[in-house]
Amino acid sequence: MTPAARVQAAIELLDEIIEAARGQGAPADRLIVNYFKQRRYAGSKDRRAVRQLVYDAIRACGPIPPSGRAAMLRLAESDAAIGEAFSGTPHGPVPIEPGETAAKAGIAPQWIAEALAKSGITGTEAEALLGRAPLDIRVNALQTSREEIVLPVPGEPLAAPNALRFEGGTGVLQWDAYARGLFEVQDHGSQLACIAAAVQPGETVIDLCAGAGGKTLALAAAIKNSGTIVAADTVKRRLAQLAPRAERAGASNITEVLLDPGKESEMLSEWAGKADLVLVDAPCSGTGTWRRNPESRWRLTPNRLDKLVAEQARLLDIAAGLVKPGGRLVYVVCSLLDHEGTDQVEAFVERNLAFEARPIDLPRGRAHGHGHRLTPHNDATDGFFIAQLGTV
C-alpha cells in the first residue's frame, strides 16, 4: 500500500469506528481485525501503519468526529506527511477542498472534560489519559516468583511485588511461560487494587463482579489457594473464561457463581454476613482506561453515566449484606470521575452506617476523598479509584 492508500484505509476504518461509537456497536479493535480479514492483500507493515493512523486520529479528536475524513484532517494538522496524502492519487483520499474543516481537538467531549476537571483531572493529568499504555504482567506466585521466572525479554520490576512491565505490543501471550501459567497480563494499577484488598490466607472472599477473573486469580495467588474465593458475575461469556485460566494458573480454591441480574443477593444468600472480604470491581465509565480504548470516550453519554452510577450503588448495597462483622468491602472503579469514586463512597456510608471508609496504604497513588487514586500521569498506571470500607 502507498502512504496515500494507508491514509484512505484509515479514513474508511474511522468511518466504521465512528458509526459504531454512535450506535454502541463493535469496538475499534474488532472492526480493525474484520477490515483486514476482507483485505488480505495488506501486508503486516501496512496493517500496523493503518492501525497506528487510526488510533493517532482517535486520540487527536476530542468530541466524536463528523467523519473519518474529518478525523484524519485533524491529525494532518500536526503531521505534514498525512496532509500530503490528500493528493487525489489512485487509492488515496481526494484533495482537501477550500473551507473543509477538521474534527475538533480536545481530551474528550466537553461534558466529560468538564466532569473530569471537577474531579481534579486537568492539564497534564488529562492529557496523559490519551497516552499509550505499556504492557504489564503479574507473575503467578502460585507457580514461581518475579526473581525466578525466566522470560524471553527481561521486564521492568514495578512497585507491586509480582509486577513486570514491557513495551506495549510485546507478544507475551506467545511465550511458553504464559502457556504454563507462570504469569497473567494485568495492569499495574489493577495489581495494586488487589493489594489494597489486604486479603489473608484462610479468608472467605467474594469477587462480586469477577468478569473473566483477572483480580480473582490475583487474590487466589495472594492467599496461596487457602480459604475460599467466590467468583460471581452476571455475564456467562465473561465468567466462562475463568475456569481455564484458573486451571492454567493452578488456582484451586475458586467457586464460580453465575448470577441472574436483580437476584444477586438471593443467589449469594449462603454467604450472607460471612465474607471477610467482598471485592466490588464495579462496571464504570472506564475513563481511566482511555490509553487502551480511546474511542470509548465517544460512547459515554450523560444517561449512560447515570445508569452506571446507579448500578454501582446497587452493587455496593448488595455487597454490604455479604460482609461479616469485622470484615471489609473494597470498591474499585477504573474511572477518575468523582461521581463514580469518592462521591459514590460518601453516599454509601451515609446509607450504610455500619461501614466507614478507611485509609489505604499503597506504594503508588495518593489519598483522594474517601479513597485512593491512581492516575496515568502520576503513577504510570491505568486510572483507578479504590476505597476500603470496614465495618464499624
Buried (B, 14 or more C-beta within 10 A) or exposed (E): BEBBBBBBBBBBBBBBBBBBBEEEEBBBBEBBEEBBEEBEEBEEEBBEBBBEBBBBBBBBBBBBBBBBBBBBBBBBEEBEEBBEBBBEBEEBBEEBEEEEEBBBBBBBBEEBBEBBBEBBBEEEBBEBBBBBBBBBBBBBBBBBEBEEBEBEEEBEBBBBBBBBBBEEEBEBEEBEBBEBBBBBBBBBBBBBBBBBBBBEEEBBBBBBBBBBBBBBBBBBBBBEBEBBBBBBBBBEEBBBBBBEBBEBBBBEBBEBBBBEEEEBBEBBEEBEEBBBBBBBBBBBBBBBBBBBBBBBBBBBEEEEBEEBBEBBBEBBEBBBBBBBEEBBBBBBBBBBBBBBBBBBBBBBBEEBEEBEBBEBEBEBBEEBBBBBBBBBBBBBBBBBBBBBBBBE
